[in-house]
Amino acid sequence: MTEQHRVTVRLDELLVARGMTLVELSSQVGVTVANLSILKNGHARAIRFSTLTAICDAVGCTPGDLLGLRGDDAPAG
């Protein structure tokens, strides 16, 4: 049995803060809404650096704004 990762994705919060939808982001970065939804909901197992860069450019953030690391004592989310 593999251990679940602790990487968190804050795409939802960034989109809300910028008044942007997944559909708008999808059109700007060339990634399907379905794949962005998988990422947003924390179910992605990997992300390409080119996709990460495109998302950061479109949303105006850095990878550190988009991704975090949940600590053992932090709530899941």
C-alpha positions in Angstrom: 0.0 0.0 0.0 1.4 3.4 -1.0 1.4 6.4 1.3 -0.9 9.3 0.2 1.0 12.5 -0.8 0.8 15.6 1.3 0.9 18.2 -1.5 -2.0 20.6 -1.5 -3.3 22.6 -4.4 -4.8 26.1 -3.9 -6.1 26.6 -7.4 -9.7 27.0 -6.2 -8.7 29.9 -3.9 -6.6 31.6 -6.5 -9.3 31.4 -9.1 -11.9 32.9 -6.7 -9.5 35.7 -5.7 -9.0 36.6 -9.4 -12.6 36.1 -10.4 -11.7 33.4 -12.9 -13.4 30.2 -13.8 -11.9 26.8 -14.7 -13.3 27.3 -18.2 -11.4 30.6 -18.6 -8.3 29.1 -17.2 -8.6 26.1 -19.5 -8.8 28.3 -22.5 -5.8 30.2 -21.5 -3.5 27.3 -20.6 -4.7 24.7 -23.1 -5.5 22.1 -20.5 -9.0 20.5 -20.4 -11.5 21.6 -17.8 -11.6 17.9 -16.6 -7.9 17.8 -16.0 -7.9 21.2 -14.2 -10.7 20.0 -12.1 -8.7 16.9 -11.1 -5.8 19.2 -10.1 -8.1 21.7 -8.3 -9.7 18.9 -6.3 -6.4 17.5 -5.2 -6.7 14.2 -7.1 -3.8 14.8 -9.6 -0.8 12.5 -9.2 1.5 14.7 -11.2 1.8 18.0 -13.0 4.0 18.9 -15.9 6.3 21.9 -15.4 4.9 23.4 -18.6 1.4 23.1 -17.3 2.5 24.6 -13.9 4.2 27.5 -15.7 1.1 28.1 -17.9 -1.2 28.1 -14.9 1.0 30.5 -12.9 1.3 32.8 -15.9 -2.5 32.9 -16.4 -3.4 33.3 -12.7 -0.4 35.6 -11.9 1.1 33.5 -9.2 4.2 31.5 -8.4 4.3 27.7 -7.9 4.6 28.3 -4.1 1.3 30.2 -4.3 -0.4 27.3 -6.1 1.1 24.3 -4.2 1.6 23.7 -0.6 2.7 20.8 1.7 0.3 19.6 4.4 2.0 18.9 7.7 1.2 15.8 9.7 -0.7 17.9 12.2 -2.5 20.1 9.7 -6.1 19.4 8.7 -6.6 17.7 5.3 -7.9 20.0 2.6 
